[in-house]
Amino acid sequence: MEASGAQPPENAAALGRGRPASRQVFHLRMDEDLREGHRDAVDATLDQWRRERPDLDLSAIGVLGRLAQVSLVLGRDVEQVFARHRLPGGEFDVLAALRRSGSPYTLIRSELSEVLMMSRAGMTNRLDRLEAAELVVRSLDPADRRSFRAPLTEKGRQVIDATLTEHTATTSSACRRSPRFHLN
């Protein structure tokens, strides 16, 4: 019961999910919009903004909203895949970059840093962990003795192949389950 003595609507607790009263009204309205034929929360949000701000081009917000949905849906599933293979996401990225570089599956630290858009110091830390796990082994670059190459070991190739196979199946399955995200 609210302080004024008025009873909240029967479904307010379920729809409001414990939110403050001002946010409950917003979420009740969002739920009404969804019942009125909108396909999902992004559509409802865009329609609300179009109603309130018809002067704005909201197409980019729709794209980013859908990307955020995909990220939320896939994030947990992808992290579970990486955990099953005992491979943090950042280390997966390094192994994947090496694997897709083609045989002999080796790059120097600066190439890896550039491909993964991260600092060389950060890359050194990742390579240290991957080398300790025997997934890569560093050796001097014969073309430039100031640089080290980081080729995949056989164990590293097996780990990235198994992880990528499951990762691809997980992401493809999630896209097939969502009617808004179709594979081309």
N, C-alpha and C positions, 0 to 999 in steps of 0.2 A: 504494500500500500504506500502511495506517495504521501509526502508531508501535507498536501492539500486535502487529503482524504479521498481523492478520486482514485478509482481502481484503474490500473493499466489494462489495456486490451488483453484478452486471454492469451493471445499468441505473442505478446510483446517480449516475454522472457525468452521464448524460444528464438524469436527473430532477432531480438536485441542482443542475445548472447552475453548478458551481463554488462553491457555498455552503459555509460551515463545516458540519462534521458535524452539529451540533445542529439547524441549519436544514434540512439534507438530510432528516433524519428527519421533520420537519414536512411538507416538500414531498412526500416519498414517501407519507406518510399522506394528504395532500390528493389526490395522484394516485390512491391507492386509493379514496378516497371518490368521486372523479369516475368511476372505472370501475364503481362499485357503483350506477350509475343516476342520479346527480345530473345535473341539466341543465347546470350551469356552476359556476364557482368560488364564486360568491356562495351558491348552494344548499349546496355542500359546507361552506363556512364557517359558514353558519347552522346546519346540522345538527351540526357540531362544537360550536358554542356551546350548542345545545339539549342536547346530551349532557352537556356540562360544567356548564352553568348553566341547568337547566330552569326555574328560578324567574324568569327574565328574559323580558320581552316584547321580542323581537328584530325586530319588523316594521320599525321605523324604520331599523335597521342594514341590512336587506335593501334598502329603498328607496334609502338613501344609497350602498350598494355598487353598485347598478345605475346610479345617476347617475354615480358615479365611472367605471364602465366606459364609459358613453356618452361622458363627457368625454375619456377617454383615446383612444377609438376615433376620435371626431370631431375632436379637437383638432388633430392633424396635418393632416387633410384640409382643415379650415376654414382653417388658417393658410396652406396652399398656395394656396387660392382667393384669399385676401386678397393674398398675395405676387404672384400672377399679375396682379392688378389694381393693384399697387403701392399697397396701402392697408392700413396697420396696423389691427389689430382695434379699437383705441380710436377711430380716425378713421372706420372703418366704422360704429361705433355712432352717432357724431354725424350722419353723412350719412343713416343709416337713420332716425334720429329726425326729422330735417328732412323727409325724403321722406314718411314716414307721417303727418306733421302735416297733409298736404293742401296744395293750392294756396293760397297762393303759396310753399309750402315754406320757411317762415321762422319762427324763434323767437328770443327774446332769450336772452342768455347764462344768466340765472338760470333760465329755463324749461328750457333744455338741461341745466343742472347738476342740476336737480331730477329730470328724467326719467331721466337716466343715473346718478343718485346719486353725484355727484362734486363736488368743490369748484369754486367759481367760478374760482379761480386755475388749477386743472387744465384747466378748460374753456377758459380764455383761451389756454393753451398749445396745445391741440388746434385751436382756431379759427385761431390764428396759422399753424400748419402747413397747414391746409386752405386758408386764404386765399393763402398763398405758392404752393400748388399750383393756384390758381385754381378751386377746387371750391366755395368760398363767397366772398362779398364782404360785408364789414360796412358798415352804414350806420346813421346815427342813427335811433332809434325816434321817429317823429313824435308818438306819444302820450306819450313820456317821454324828453326830450332827454338824460337822464343814462344812458340805456341804448342799446345797439347791437343792431340786428337782424342776423341772420346767414342770409340766404337762400341757397339752393343756386343756383349758376350753372347754365347749360345743360350745361356740361362736368361739373359735379358731379352733376347729375341723370342724365346718361348713365353716369357711372362707378358710381353707386350702383345704378342699374337693372341694369346688366350684372353687377355683383358679386353683387347679391341673387339674380338669376336663377341664377347658377352655385352660389351658396351654398345655395339652396333645393334644387337638384337633388342636390348633394353630401350634404346631411343626409338628404333623403328616401331616397336610394340606400342610405346606411348603415343607416337604420332598416329598410328592406326586407330587407337582408342579414342582420340580426340577428333570430333567431327570438324573442328575449325582448322586443323593442321593436316594437310594432305601431302603425301609424298608424291613427287613428280618423277 
